[in-house]
Amino acid sequence: MSNVVVIGTQWGDEGKGKIVDLLSSKADLVVRYQGGNNAGHTLVVDGEQTICHLIPSGILHKDKKCLIGNGVVVDPEVLLEEINKLKGRGISISPDNLSISEKAHLIMPYHQAVDLAREEAKGSDKIGTTGRGIGPCYEDKVGRRGVRAIDLLEPETLEEKIRANLKEKNFFLTKLLNAEPLEFQPIFDSYSEMAEKLRPFISDVSVEIDNAIRSGKKILFEGAQGTHLDIDHGTYPFVTSSNPVSGGVCAGAGVGPDKLHHIVGIIKAYTTRVGAGPFTTELLDETGDYIQEKGAEFGATTGRRRRCGWLDLVMMKDSIRYNGLTSLAITKLDVLTGLDKLKICVAYDLDGEKIYSSPASLKKLAKCTPIYEEFPGWKEDISSARSLDQLPRTARYYLKRIEEITDVLFSLVSVGPMREQTIELMDQF
């Protein structure tokens, strides 16, 4: 028996969806432990694309139980839409294969209203939030005024919380942000209706996970975003509002650290990020455009163009330290095909000093320039490779140097978006 955690090691968008989909075939339970519907996992199965925003992507596999942990903030409307879309594709969804933690906090309409109005008020200083209410929901959670899934089953509690929160949020919206106030009744009626649809799915996810572990079942834990969007360890304040790092599994799913056996870090063969914030290896040239276009680098949820740059192993070393990675899984190696030269950032230059970790100060980080190792590229199509020896020599050397510099071995190498376009080097379970 072994339990596996899938971690994004960059700023998200590393291709976790495909890796989770692959590993789900070996797992009995798939657990989402943090984040909200501001992120999406894009999967390509039998040539058909599926984007999962809240439901773990293991739902595409028969006989797998998918759990949404207490660390996830859930928009009930989005969740029900996702359930209906998947059902429309013939995918069976019931309490037998999907559970929602009774302790998961719910995104409310006033969270979205505050998110949008606040971002609009910032003008050119926008953080780049998706406006889906994720941050304000986590704020209410920490402020001990959040609405939880269990409250959907107690109408009096739900009414009390909505009324109390609206009083505060409407003052904030109208007096500070110059936005329109929200009415109580439409919100209460809508959430009461959704409560009846979600009632069968709400359970004690922590107990479900514990029972599964005691029964010797294999569990896969997945999160959203990536390590450098972590609220504590990312490029603050250009971060998400939760902890995508491996330690977030324990808090966000209700399990002890001794239950996490293999932590695989997903690393894209280059680096991307969406929205504002520092990006040391960003390429604002033809190479960056080439990677962006060939890699189809657009946000799965937002559709926003992703900024692209060379692989940054300074970031990676930080991620290895924060997460305790057991192995690496590299994605989109095929996107680099056709480039004459490749570069990997191995250190930063900060005012003439060579440093090997990211400074917390964004002013210092903005002054950092990348120190690169340069490699020859390859022209051969690698999308049909199913073993390392089928890769060009230069591609193998690129992978070898990443392993040498990070001191972590690869368990998977992805050479295309399809399930079968994967070189498996290690069984994580």
C-alpha positions as CSV (number, residue, x, y, z in Angstrom):
1,M,0.0,0.0,0.0
2,S,1.2,3.5,-0.8
3,N,-0.4,6.9,-1.0
4,V,0.8,9.5,-3.5
5,V,0.7,13.3,-3.6
6,V,0.9,15.2,-6.9
7,I,2.4,18.7,-6.5
8,G,2.8,21.5,-9.0
9,T,6.4,22.8,-8.6
10,Q,6.1,26.1,-10.5
11,W,3.3,28.6,-10.8
12,G,0.6,26.1,-11.7
13,D,-0.3,24.9,-15.2
14,E,2.4,22.2,-15.1
15,G,0.2,19.5,-16.6
16,K,-1.0,18.0,-13.3
17,G,-4.2,16.9,-14.9
18,K,-2.6,14.4,-17.2
19,I,-0.4,13.0,-14.5
20,V,-3.2,12.7,-12.0
21,D,-5.3,11.0,-14.7
22,L,-2.5,8.5,-15.3
23,L,-2.0,7.8,-11.6
24,S,-5.7,7.6,-11.0
25,S,-5.8,4.3,-12.8
26,K,-3.6,2.8,-10.0
27,A,-5.5,4.5,-7.1
28,D,-8.7,3.6,-5.3
29,L,-9.4,7.1,-4.0
30,V,-8.6,10.5,-5.6
31,V,-8.7,13.4,-3.1
32,R,-8.6,17.1,-3.9
33,Y,-7.2,19.0,-0.9
34,Q,-7.1,22.7,-1.7
35,G,-8.0,25.6,-4.0
36,G,-11.2,26.4,-5.8
37,N,-12.6,26.6,-9.3
38,N,-10.1,29.3,-10.2
39,A,-8.0,26.5,-11.6
40,G,-8.6,23.7,-14.1
41,H,-7.1,20.3,-14.9
42,T,-7.1,19.7,-18.7
43,L,-7.3,16.1,-19.8
44,V,-7.3,14.5,-23.2
45,V,-8.8,11.0,-23.2
46,D,-9.5,9.2,-26.5
47,G,-9.0,12.4,-28.3
48,E,-11.6,14.3,-26.3
49,Q,-10.7,17.2,-24.0
50,T,-12.1,17.4,-20.5
51,I,-11.5,20.3,-18.0
52,C,-12.2,19.5,-14.4
53,H,-12.4,22.6,-12.1
54,L,-13.6,21.1,-8.7
55,I,-14.2,17.4,-9.2
56,P,-11.0,15.3,-9.0
57,S,-10.0,14.2,-12.5
58,G,-10.2,10.6,-11.3
59,I,-13.9,10.8,-11.9
60,L,-13.2,9.8,-15.5
61,H,-12.1,6.3,-14.2
62,K,-14.7,3.7,-13.3
63,D,-14.7,2.3,-9.8
64,K,-12.8,5.2,-8.3
65,K,-14.0,7.3,-5.4
66,C,-13.4,11.0,-5.7
67,L,-13.3,13.2,-2.6
68,I,-13.4,17.0,-2.2
69,G,-11.5,17.8,1.0
70,N,-12.2,20.5,3.6
71,G,-9.3,22.6,2.3
72,V,-11.2,23.2,-1.0
73,V,-13.5,26.2,-1.3
74,V,-16.6,25.1,-3.2
75,D,-18.9,27.1,-5.4
76,P,-22.0,25.0,-5.3
77,E,-23.3,26.3,-8.6
78,V,-20.1,25.5,-10.4
79,L,-20.0,22.1,-8.8
80,L,-23.5,21.2,-9.9
81,E,-22.8,22.5,-13.4
82,E,-19.7,20.3,-13.5
83,I,-21.7,17.3,-12.3
84,N,-24.3,17.8,-15.0
85,K,-21.8,18.3,-17.8
86,L,-20.0,15.1,-16.9
87,K,-23.3,13.2,-16.6
88,G,-24.2,14.6,-20.0
89,R,-21.1,12.8,-21.4
90,G,-22.3,9.5,-19.9
91,I,-20.1,9.7,-16.8
92,S,-21.9,8.3,-13.8
93,I,-21.7,10.5,-10.7
94,S,-23.4,9.6,-7.4
95,P,-22.5,9.5,-3.7
96,D,-20.9,6.1,-4.5
97,N,-18.0,7.9,-6.4
98,L,-18.1,11.5,-5.1
99,S,-18.1,13.0,-1.7
100,I,-17.8,16.6,-0.5
101,S,-16.3,17.3,2.9
102,E,-18.9,18.7,5.4
103,K,-16.2,21.1,6.5
104,A,-15.5,22.5,3.0
105,H,-16.2,26.3,2.9
106,L,-18.6,27.6,0.3
107,I,-18.1,30.4,-2.1
108,M,-21.1,32.9,-1.9
109,P,-22.3,35.5,-4.3
110,Y,-20.9,38.2,-2.1
111,H,-17.5,36.7,-2.3
112,Q,-17.5,37.1,-6.1
113,A,-18.9,40.6,-5.8
114,V,-16.2,41.7,-3.4
115,D,-13.5,40.0,-5.5
116,L,-14.5,41.8,-8.7
117,A,-15.1,45.2,-7.1
118,R,-11.9,45.1,-5.2
119,E,-9.8,44.1,-8.3
120,E,-11.5,46.8,-10.3
121,A,-10.7,49.4,-7.7
122,K,-7.0,48.6,-7.8
123,G,-6.7,49.7,-11.4
124,S,-3.2,49.1,-12.7
125,D,-2.2,47.4,-9.4
126,K,-4.4,44.4,-10.0
127,I,-3.1,41.1,-8.7
128,G,-4.7,39.1,-11.5
129,T,-7.4,37.3,-9.6
130,T,-9.9,35.3,-11.6
131,G,-12.8,37.1,-9.8
132,R,-14.4,33.8,-8.7
133,G,-14.5,34.7,-5.1
134,I,-11.7,32.3,-4.0
135,G,-9.7,34.8,-1.9
136,P,-12.7,36.4,-0.1
137,C,-14.0,33.0,0.7
138,Y,-10.7,32.0,2.3
139,E,-10.8,35.4,4.2
140,D,-14.1,34.5,5.7
141,K,-12.8,31.1,6.6
142,V,-9.9,32.5,8.5
143,G,-12.1,35.2,9.9
144,R,-14.4,32.5,11.4
145,R,-17.5,33.7,9.5
146,G,-17.5,31.3,6.6
147,V,-20.4,29.2,5.4
148,R,-19.5,25.5,5.3
149,A,-21.1,22.6,3.4
150,I,-22.6,21.3,6.6
151,D,-24.5,24.6,6.9
152,L,-26.5,23.6,3.8
153,L,-28.1,20.9,5.8
154,E,-29.2,23.3,8.6
155,P,-31.4,26.0,7.1
156,E,-31.5,28.2,10.2
157,T,-27.7,28.2,10.4
158,L,-27.5,29.0,6.7
159,E,-29.9,31.9,7.1
160,E,-28.1,33.3,10.1
161,K,-24.7,33.3,8.4
162,I,-25.9,34.8,5.2
163,R,-27.7,37.6,6.9
164,A,-24.7,38.4,9.2
165,N,-22.3,38.3,6.3
166,L,-24.4,40.4,3.9
167,K,-24.6,43.2,6.5
168,E,-20.9,43.5,6.5
169,K,-20.3,42.8,2.8
170,N,-22.9,45.3,1.6
171,F,-21.4,48.0,3.7
172,F,-18.0,47.2,2.3
173,L,-19.3,47.0,-1.3
174,T,-21.3,50.2,-1.2
175,K,-19.2,52.5,1.1
176,L,-15.7,51.6,0.0
177,L,-15.9,49.9,-3.4
178,N,-18.8,51.9,-4.9
179,A,-20.5,48.7,-6.0
180,E,-24.1,47.5,-5.8
181,P,-25.4,45.8,-2.6
182,L,-26.8,42.2,-2.7
183,E,-30.2,41.0,-1.4
184,F,-30.6,38.2,1.1
185,Q,-33.6,36.3,-0.3
186,P,-32.3,35.4,-3.8
187,I,-29.1,34.1,-2.2
188,F,-30.9,32.1,0.5
189,D,-33.4,30.6,-1.9
190,S,-30.7,29.6,-4.4
191,Y,-28.5,28.0,-1.8
192,S,-31.4,26.2,-0.2
193,E,-32.3,24.7,-3.6
194,M,-28.7,23.6,-4.3
195,A,-28.5,22.2,-0.8
196,E,-31.1,19.5,-1.6
197,K,-29.2,18.5,-4.7
198,L,-25.8,18.3,-2.8
199,R,-27.1,16.8,0.4
200,P,-26.4,13.1,-0.6
201,F,-22.7,14.0,-1.4
202,I,-21.8,15.7,1.9
203,S,-19.9,13.5,4.3
204,D,-16.9,13.3,6.7
205,V,-14.2,13.0,4.1
206,S,-11.4,12.6,6.7
207,V,-13.2,9.5,8.1
208,E,-13.7,8.1,4.6
209,I,-10.0,8.5,3.9
210,D,-9.0,6.9,7.2
211,N,-11.3,3.9,6.5
212,A,-9.8,3.5,3.1
213,I,-6.2,3.6,4.5
214,R,-7.2,1.0,7.1
215,S,-8.6,-1.2,4.4
216,G,-5.3,-1.1,2.5
217,K,-6.5,1.1,-0.4
218,K,-4.3,3.4,-2.5
219,I,-5.0,7.1,-2.3
220,L,-4.0,9.8,-4.7
221,F,-4.0,13.4,-3.4
222,E,-4.2,16.3,-5.9
223,G,-4.2,20.0,-5.5
224,A,-4.6,23.1,-7.7
225,Q,-2.1,25.8,-8.7
226,G,1.6,25.3,-7.9
227,T,4.2,25.7,-5.1
228,H,5.1,29.3,-6.1
229,L,1.5,30.4,-5.8
230,D,1.4,29.1,-2.2
231,I,0.1,31.7,0.2
232,D,3.1,31.2,2.5
233,H,5.9,30.2,0.2
234,G,5.0,31.8,-3.1
235,T,5.8,35.1,-4.8
236,Y,3.5,37.0,-2.3
237,P,1.2,38.8,-2.9
238,F,1.0,37.4,-6.4
239,V,-0.2,34.1,-5.0
240,T,-3.3,32.0,-4.4
241,S,-5.1,32.0,-1.0
242,S,-4.3,28.5,0.1
243,N,-1.4,26.0,0.5
244,P,-0.7,23.9,-2.6
245,V,2.4,22.5,-1.0
246,S,2.4,18.9,0.2
247,G,1.9,20.0,3.8
248,G,-1.5,21.3,2.7
249,V,-2.7,17.8,2.2
250,C,-2.7,17.1,5.9
251,A,-4.7,20.2,6.7
252,G,-6.9,20.1,3.6
253,A,-7.9,16.4,3.6
254,G,-7.7,15.6,7.3
255,V,-4.8,13.0,7.3
256,G,-1.5,12.7,9.2
257,P,1.9,13.3,7.5
258,D,2.8,9.7,8.0
259,K,0.1,8.7,5.5
260,L,1.9,10.5,2.6
261,H,4.4,8.0,1.1
262,H,5.4,9.3,-2.3
263,I,5.4,13.0,-3.3
264,V,5.8,13.6,-7.0
265,G,6.6,17.1,-8.3
266,I,5.2,18.0,-11.7
267,I,7.7,20.2,-13.6
268,K,7.0,21.6,-17.1
269,A,10.0,21.5,-19.4
270,Y,10.0,25.3,-19.4
271,T,8.3,27.8,-17.1
272,T,5.0,29.6,-17.4
273,R,2.8,31.9,-15.3
274,V,-0.5,33.6,-15.7
275,G,-1.2,37.1,-14.5
276,A,1.1,39.6,-12.8
277,G,4.2,39.0,-10.7
278,P,7.9,38.5,-11.0
279,F,9.2,36.0,-13.6
280,T,13.0,35.9,-13.7
281,T,13.4,33.7,-16.8
282,E,10.6,35.2,-18.9
283,L,11.2,35.3,-22.6
284,L,9.8,38.4,-24.3
285,D,11.1,37.4,-27.7
286,E,10.5,35.0,-30.6
287,T,11.5,32.0,-28.5
288,G,8.9,32.9,-25.9
289,D,6.3,33.3,-28.6
290,Y,7.3,29.9,-30.1
291,I,6.9,28.1,-26.8
292,Q,3.6,29.9,-26.1
293,E,2.1,29.0,-29.4
294,K,3.5,25.4,-29.7
295,G,2.6,24.7,-26.1
296,A,-0.9,26.2,-26.5
297,E,-0.3,28.1,-23.3
298,F,-3.7,29.5,-22.4
299,G,-5.3,29.2,-19.0
300,A,-7.7,26.2,-18.7
301,T,-10.1,28.3,-16.6
302,T,-9.5,31.9,-17.7
303,G,-8.3,31.5,-21.3
304,R,-5.6,34.0,-20.5
305,R,-2.3,33.9,-22.4
306,R,0.4,32.4,-20.2
307,R,3.8,34.1,-20.0
308,C,6.6,31.8,-21.0
309,G,10.3,31.4,-20.1
310,W,13.2,29.0,-19.7
311,L,13.1,26.3,-17.0
312,D,14.0,27.8,-13.6
313,L,15.8,25.4,-11.3
314,V,16.2,28.0,-8.6
315,M,12.4,27.8,-8.2
316,M,12.6,24.0,-8.4
317,K,15.1,23.7,-5.6
318,D,12.8,25.8,-3.4
319,S,9.9,23.5,-4.4
320,I,11.9,20.4,-3.5
321,R,12.7,21.9,-0.1
322,Y,9.1,22.9,0.6
323,N,7.5,19.7,-0.5
324,G,10.0,17.0,0.2
325,L,9.7,15.6,-3.3
326,T,10.3,11.9,-3.9
327,S,10.4,12.1,-7.7
328,L,9.8,14.4,-10.6
329,A,7.4,14.1,-13.6
330,I,8.3,16.4,-16.5
331,T,5.6,17.5,-19.0
332,K,5.5,19.1,-22.4
333,L,9.1,18.0,-23.3
334,D,7.8,17.8,-26.9
335,V,7.1,21.5,-27.0
336,L,10.9,22.2,-26.9
337,T,11.3,20.3,-30.2
338,G,12.6,22.5,-33.0
339,L,14.6,24.9,-30.9
340,D,18.3,25.2,-31.8
341,K,19.4,25.9,-28.2
342,L,17.8,25.4,-24.8
343,K,18.7,27.1,-21.5
344,I,18.2,26.2,-17.8
345,C,18.5,28.7,-15.1
346,V,20.8,27.3,-12.4
347,A,21.3,30.4,-10.2
348,Y,20.3,34.1,-9.9
349,D,22.6,37.1,-10.0
350,L,21.6,39.6,-7.4
351,D,23.8,42.7,-7.4
352,G,26.8,40.6,-8.4
353,E,26.2,37.9,-5.9
354,K,25.2,34.4,-7.1
355,I,22.2,33.0,-5.1
356,Y,20.4,29.7,-5.3
357,S,17.1,30.4,-3.7
358,S,14.4,33.0,-4.4
359,P,14.5,36.1,-2.2
360,A,11.3,36.9,-0.3
361,S,11.6,40.6,-1.2
362,L,9.9,41.2,-4.6
363,K,12.1,44.2,-5.0
364,K,15.2,42.0,-4.8
365,L,13.6,39.3,-6.9
366,A,12.9,41.9,-9.6
367,K,16.6,42.8,-9.7
368,C,17.6,39.1,-10.1
369,T,19.0,38.1,-13.5
370,P,19.2,34.4,-14.5
371,I,22.4,32.5,-14.8
372,Y,22.0,29.9,-17.5
373,E,23.4,26.6,-18.6
374,E,23.0,26.2,-22.4
375,F,22.2,23.0,-24.2
376,P,21.8,22.0,-27.8
377,G,18.2,21.3,-28.9
378,W,16.7,18.6,-31.0
379,K,14.7,18.5,-34.2
380,E,13.3,14.9,-34.0
381,D,9.6,14.3,-33.2
382,I,9.6,12.7,-29.8
383,S,5.8,12.3,-29.4
384,S,5.9,8.6,-30.1
385,A,8.8,7.8,-27.7
386,R,7.9,5.3,-25.0
387,S,11.3,4.8,-23.5
388,L,14.3,7.0,-22.7
389,D,16.5,5.4,-25.3
390,Q,14.0,6.4,-28.0
391,L,14.6,10.1,-27.2
392,P,17.4,12.1,-29.0
393,R,20.7,12.2,-27.2
394,T,20.3,15.9,-26.5
395,A,16.9,15.4,-24.9
396,R,18.3,12.7,-22.7
397,Y,21.1,15.0,-21.6
398,Y,18.6,17.8,-20.8
399,L,16.7,15.4,-18.5
400,K,19.9,14.1,-17.0
401,R,21.1,17.6,-16.1
402,I,17.8,18.4,-14.4
403,E,18.2,15.3,-12.2
404,E,21.8,16.1,-11.4
405,I,21.1,19.7,-10.4
406,T,17.9,18.9,-8.4
407,D,19.2,15.6,-7.0
408,V,15.7,14.1,-7.6
409,L,15.0,11.4,-10.2
410,F,12.3,11.4,-12.8
411,S,9.4,8.9,-12.4
412,L,7.5,10.1,-15.5
413,V,8.4,11.9,-18.8
414,S,5.5,13.2,-20.8
415,V,6.0,13.7,-24.6
416,G,2.4,14.7,-25.5
417,P,-1.0,15.4,-24.2
418,M,-2.4,11.9,-24.6
419,R,-2.3,9.2,-21.8
420,E,-0.2,6.9,-23.9
421,Q,2.4,9.6,-24.7
422,T,4.2,8.9,-21.5
423,I,7.5,7.3,-20.5
424,E,7.1,5.6,-17.1
425,L,10.4,5.2,-15.2
426,M,9.1,4.4,-11.7
427,D,5.9,3.1,-10.0
428,Q,5.0,5.8,-7.5
429,F,2.6,3.5,-5.7
